[in-house]
Amino acid sequence: MSDYYLLNEVRVGVNLLRAGQIVSDVYDNLVLIQDAGGILVGKDAAIEAAAERATKIYARGQESWVATATMIFGYMLRSFVGPIDYAAFNALDEAPSYAEGRTFYKDSALNTMTEFGDVTIKNGEELQIPVVNKDSIDLSIGTPVYSSGKIGKRLAVKRPDSVDPATMDVLGLLAHDVAKNHNGRCTSFGLIRDVPTDTWSVNDHLYVDGMGLVNVRPVAPGHYAARVADVVRSHPTKGVLAVFVHIDGVIAGVIRPTVPRTGEEFFDTNLGLPLWWTGAEWTDAAGVTR
């Protein structure tokens, strides 16, 4: 039964209901049953023996609860009794069995399972974007991607190329392995876990270079220097990356970008001056061609 008991206390009006006692209360024809495992919520006003019925109702399966009580966050109420002041979740050492939308408290955060069994969102700590892989190959977890368009409700993504400015508005890193032409999720802010990071060290800054990641800031004739993540843990299979996309933009060097955008800035270390691309030529701040 523990798989379905996600709340251990809930406040309804002036009443604070806690797990641990076997009681039954009715609020506007809504029955809340408590036992040591947690709180069940149902619409069956005929419930009389709480301990007996709690077992029987559970035996009918989760589907019966969906049909009778419209649940959100496990057994938090949405519409039957008005607002609930708060819900307290048990802190778990291990994630519960997978179900899309299942929410639980673990690692000091509220976690919600997504439509993919290998992707969970830490609410308030991570931002994820639904995507579809439109690259020419399968893409692995931690791969940087940019948006190449939109398909349905998802962004189409491909790998950026640091020598192609049109691809360097990096969206984020893939949160899991995504096969070609399959749906997935991209993390634009927050942590990605279970990434192979053993070729880097903790605190390394990672940049897009070519179509992959490097821990040294690229210089011209590569195009943009896009810093996309920092290494939190270095490990062959259980590495952790902190994702936050920052397009550095200005590149310094003696070899100027080969495909610059109009208005792009470049610091010429040979001249010791910043230059701007007008669309036809490089000029300094005074408008002099350089």
N, C-alpha and C positions, 0 to 999 in steps of 0.2 A: 504493500500500500504506500510505502514511502515515496515512490516515484511521483505520485500525484499530490502529495501534501507539501505545498510550497510556502504556505503562510503559517506562522505560528502565533500571530495575534492580529486582530483587526478591530478597528473602532467603528461602531455604527451608532450615530447620535451620541448619547452620553454613555453608552455601554461599551466597555472594552472587553472583547472576547479573546481569551487566551487558550492555547493548546494546553492539555494536561488534565482537564476535567471533562467528564462526559456529561454534557448538558445539551438541551435543545431549546432554541428560542425562535419565535416567529416575529418577523417584522414585515408588515404589509403582505402577508401571505408568502414571505420568503423564509425558508428555514436554513439556519446555520447550525451545523453539527460539529462539535469539538470532541476530539479525543487526544490521546498522548501524541499522535502522529502529526496533527495539524487541524486545519479547519476545512470542512467541506461546505459547499454552498449549493443549495438546490431550490426548486420551486414547488416541491411536493409538500403541501400543508398537512398531509395525512401522516407524516412521520411522527411516531410517538415514542418508541424505544430507541433512543439515540445510538446506544452502543450496538444494538442488533441491526438497526437499519443502516448505520454507517458501513458495516461490512457488506450488507446485501446490496446497497446502492453501488458501492464500488465494484461489486462482483458483476454488475451489468456493464461495466466498462466505461471508459472515458467518453465514448460517443453519447451515452445517455445524458451526461452532464452538459455536453455541447448543445444538445437539443433542449435542455430545460433551463439553463442558467446563463448563457452567453458570458463566457469568462475572458478575462484579460489578465495577464501576469499570473497565470495559474488559476487561483480562485478569487482574485480580486473582483469586486462587483463593478459593473459599468452603469447600470440603469435601474435596478430594482428597488434600491433603498436610499437613493440619493448619495451625496458625497461621502467618502471614507476619509478620515483624517490622515491615516498612514497605514502602511503595511510593513511588518517586520519579517525579513527573510532569515532563515537559518543559514549560517555561514558554512559552506561545503568545502571539504578537502578535495573532492573529485566531482567533475561535472556529471549531471544525471544523464540518463539515456537520451538519445537524440529525438527531438520533435521540433519541427519548424515553429518558431515563435515562443518556444519554452524559455522562460526567464528564471535566473537563479543568481544567488550571491556567492561569489568565489573570488579569491585574491583581492579582497577589499574593493570590489566593484560589482555592479549589477550587470550580468551578462545575458544576452539574448541570442538564441540560435537562429541562424538565417535559413534560407532555402537550400543551402549547401551544408551537408553534414560535417565538413571540415572547416567551416568558417563560423566563428562566433564573434559578436560585437560586444566590446566593453562599453556600455552606455556612458556617454559623457566624456570618454577618454579616446575614442576612435571615430573617424569619419570614413565611411565606405561608400563607394559608388557602384551601382549595378552596371556591368559592361558585357560586351560580347567580343571574343577574340576574332578579329578579321585580319590578323597577320597571316603570313604564308606558312607558319609552323605552329606547333603546340608551344605554349609559353609556360614557364615554370614560376613557382612562387618567388616573389621578390623582383620580378622583371619590371623595369620601368616602362610605362606606356603613355601614349598621348591619344587624344580623341581625334579620330579620322572621320567622324560623322555620327549618325544616330540611326539605330534600327529599333523600331518599336519604342519601348520605354527605356532602352539601354543605349549607352554610348558605345559605338564601335571603337575598338582600340587596336593600336599597333605599336611596335617598338620605335622609339625615337632614334634619329641618327644625328649625331652631333655636328655633322658637316652639312645637314639639310635644315636650314632655319625654320622651314614650314612645319617641322615635326617637333621642335624643341619647347613647345608649351606643354611641359610634362604634367600629366594628370596625377600620377602617383605610382605606387608599386602594386603588383598583383598580390592579393591576399592568400592565394592558393594556386595550384597548378590549373591551367585552363587550356583545354584542347582547342585546336583550330575550329572555328565556327561554333564554339560552345559558349554558353553564358558563364559569367563568373563575377567576382567582386574585386574592386581595386581600392586599396587603402590610400587616401590622400593625406591623412593625419593620424598618428597614433603608432602603436607597436604591431609589428608582424613577427610571429613566432615560428619556430621550426624551419628556419632558413639556413642553408649552408653558408656559414660566414667565416670558416676557419682560415681563409686566405687573407683575412684582415685582422686588425687588432681592435680591442675595445677603445671607443672614442674616435676611431677613424671617421673622417667625413667622406661620404661616398658621392661621386659625381657621374653623370652620364658621359660616356666616351664611346664613340662608335655606336654600337647598339647594346652596350652592356654597362657595367658599373666599375669604376676604378676609385682608389683612395688617394689619388693625386689630382689636383685641379688641372683640367686640360687647358692648353694654350693654343693660340692660332697655329696652323690654319684650321684647327677644329673651330666650330662656330660658337654656340653659346656654352658657357660653363654652368650647368644646372646641378646644384647641390640638392640631393633628394632624400638623403638619410644619413644617420649616424649609427655606428655599430654599438649596440648595448651589450651583446654577448657574442664572443667568438667561439664557434663550435661547428663540427662537421655536419651535424644534422639538426641540432637544437639551438641554432643561433637566433638572436633577436635583433631586429632593426627598428630604430625610431624614425618614422617617416615624417618629413616636413619639406615640401618642395619649395626651393628658392632659386629663381633664375638670376644668376649673377649678372648676366648681360655683358658688361664691359670686359673685354679680353685685352690683355697686355702682351706685347711681343714685337717682333720685327717683321713677321710675315702677316699681312693683313688678311681678314676673312675673305674667302673667294666668292661667297654668295651673300653679301651683306643686305640687310633690310634698309629701306630709306629711313633716315634718322638714327641709325645704329651708331653707337659710340665705340671707338677703339683707341686704346692708349698705345701710341707708337713709342717704344722704349728707345729706339734709335734717335728719334727727334726729341724725346722727352716731353711730348705734347699729346693731349687728347684730340682725336679727330672725329668728324661726323660724316656719314655717308649721305650725300644729297639725293641719291638715286642715279647719279652719273659720275660722281667723283668724291674723293675725300678732301674735306676742308677743315681748317682749324677754327677756333672761336671767332676770328676776325673775318672768316669767309674766304681766306686765302687757300688756294688749291695746294695740296701737299702730296 
